[in-house]
Amino acid sequence: MHAVLRERLAAVGLTLPDIAQPVAAYVPAVQIGNLIFTSGQLPMVNGALAATGKVGADVTPEQAKELAQVCALNALAAIGMLCNLDDVAQIVKVVGFVASAPGFTGQSAVINGASELFGALFGDAGKHARSSVGVAELPLGSPVEVEVIVALR
């Protein structure tokens, strides 16, 4: 299961995490036809938030970019509960939220952490539409949240 994707992850020094458990009343992902929509994924590592605070004040943009990659890995784990990840035909859309300090305008560079990972793992199928949004607060004080839509073969 997920053999090709696991090999690609290993090639970039990463592994697929366990599914991050929801922190409220929702499910990690839902499938409609050949599309899977994830819930917003926080940078949870082993059941705990990897960092808290505002990007541009408490968290550097570089740290936040790494956290966006963690969110993307958590999204893949959520998608993988519904399908074989090797059946992903296209990363369709990525929406990234960045808890931003006043004056911080580097949201796009932060969410590149997710986008670049999808490109490395899926090649042309990893190219996607995207929104990067600065927000005042995110759940649990998270600096970053990412949601993903994928199409299956």
C-alpha positions in Angstrom: 0.0 0.0 0.0 1.4 3.4 -1.0 4.6 1.7 -2.1 5.6 4.3 -4.8 4.8 7.3 -2.6 6.7 5.8 0.3 9.8 5.3 -1.9 9.5 9.0 -3.0 9.2 10.1 0.6 12.2 8.1 1.6 14.2 9.6 -1.3 13.7 13.1 0.2 14.3 11.8 3.8 10.7 11.8 5.0 8.1 9.2 6.1 4.3 9.2 6.1 3.1 10.0 9.6 0.1 8.5 11.4 -3.1 10.3 10.7 -3.4 13.4 12.9 -6.5 13.0 15.0 -9.1 15.7 14.7 -9.2 18.4 17.5 -12.9 19.0 17.1 -16.1 17.6 15.4 -14.9 16.7 11.9 -13.2 13.9 10.0 -9.7 14.2 8.5 -10.9 13.8 4.9 -13.9 13.1 2.8 -14.2 11.5 -0.7 -16.8 12.5 -3.3 -16.4 10.7 -6.6 -12.8 10.8 -7.6 -12.0 13.8 -5.4 -10.7 13.8 -1.8 -11.0 16.9 0.3 -8.9 17.1 3.5 -9.8 19.1 6.6 -7.3 21.7 7.6 -4.2 20.0 8.7 -2.1 21.4 11.5 1.6 20.7 12.0 1.0 17.9 14.4 3.9 15.5 15.2 3.2 12.5 17.4 -0.1 13.9 18.5 1.3 17.3 19.5 1.5 20.7 17.8 5.1 21.2 16.6 5.1 24.9 17.3 2.8 27.8 18.3 2.8 31.5 17.6 2.6 34.0 14.9 4.8 33.9 11.8 7.0 36.9 11.6 7.1 37.3 15.4 7.3 34.0 17.4 8.1 31.7 14.4 10.5 32.5 11.6 9.3 32.2 8.0 11.8 29.4 7.5 10.4 27.5 10.4 6.9 28.1 9.2 7.8 26.8 5.8 9.0 23.5 7.4 5.7 23.4 9.4 3.7 23.8 6.2 5.5 20.7 4.9 4.5 18.8 8.1 0.9 19.9 7.4 1.2 18.6 3.8 2.5 15.2 5.2 -0.5 15.1 7.6 -2.8 15.8 4.6 -1.3 12.9 2.7 -1.9 10.6 5.7 -5.5 11.8 5.9 -5.9 11.1 2.1 -4.3 7.7 2.5 -7.0 6.6 4.9 -9.4 6.7 2.0 -7.3 5.5 -0.9 -4.0 4.1 -2.0 -1.8 7.2 -2.3 -0.3 5.8 -5.5 -3.7 6.4 -7.1 -3.5 10.1 -6.7 -3.7 11.5 -10.3 -3.4 15.2 -9.4 -2.9 17.6 -6.4 -5.8 19.9 -7.5 -5.7 22.7 -4.9 -3.8 23.7 -1.8 -5.2 26.3 0.6 -2.7 27.5 3.3 -3.4 29.7 6.3 -0.6 31.5 8.1 -1.1 33.0 11.5 0.6 36.3 10.7 2.2 38.9 12.9 1.3 42.5 12.0 3.1 43.5 8.8 4.0 39.9 7.8 3.4 39.5 4.1 5.3 36.3 3.3 2.4 33.9 3.4 3.1 32.5 -0.1 6.7 31.6 0.8 5.5 29.8 3.9 3.0 27.7 2.0 5.7 26.8 -0.5 6.7 24.2 2.1 3.6 22.2 1.2 3.7 23.0 -2.6 7.4 22.1 -3.0 6.8 18.8 -1.2 3.9 17.9 -3.5 6.1 18.8 -6.5 8.9 16.6 -5.3 6.6 13.7 -4.6 4.2 13.9 -7.6 6.2 15.7 -10.3 3.8 17.4 -12.8 0.8 15.8 -11.0 1.9 17.9 -7.9 1.4 21.2 -9.7 -1.8 22.7 -8.2 -3.9 25.8 -7.8 -3.3 27.5 -4.5 -4.3 30.2 -2.0 -2.1 31.5 0.8 -4.0 33.5 3.4 -2.8 35.5 6.4 -5.0 35.1 9.4 -5.1 36.5 13.0 -5.4 33.1 14.7 -5.4 29.4 14.0 -6.7 26.5 16.1 -4.5 25.7 19.2 -2.3 28.7 18.4 -0.8 26.9 15.3 1.3 29.1 13.0 0.2 27.2 9.9 -2.8 25.2 8.5 -3.1 23.5 5.1 -6.0 21.8 3.4 -5.7 19.9 0.1 -8.0 18.6 -2.7 -6.7 15.7 -4.8 -8.1 13.8 -7.8 -7.8 10.1 -8.0 -7.2 7.9 -11.2 
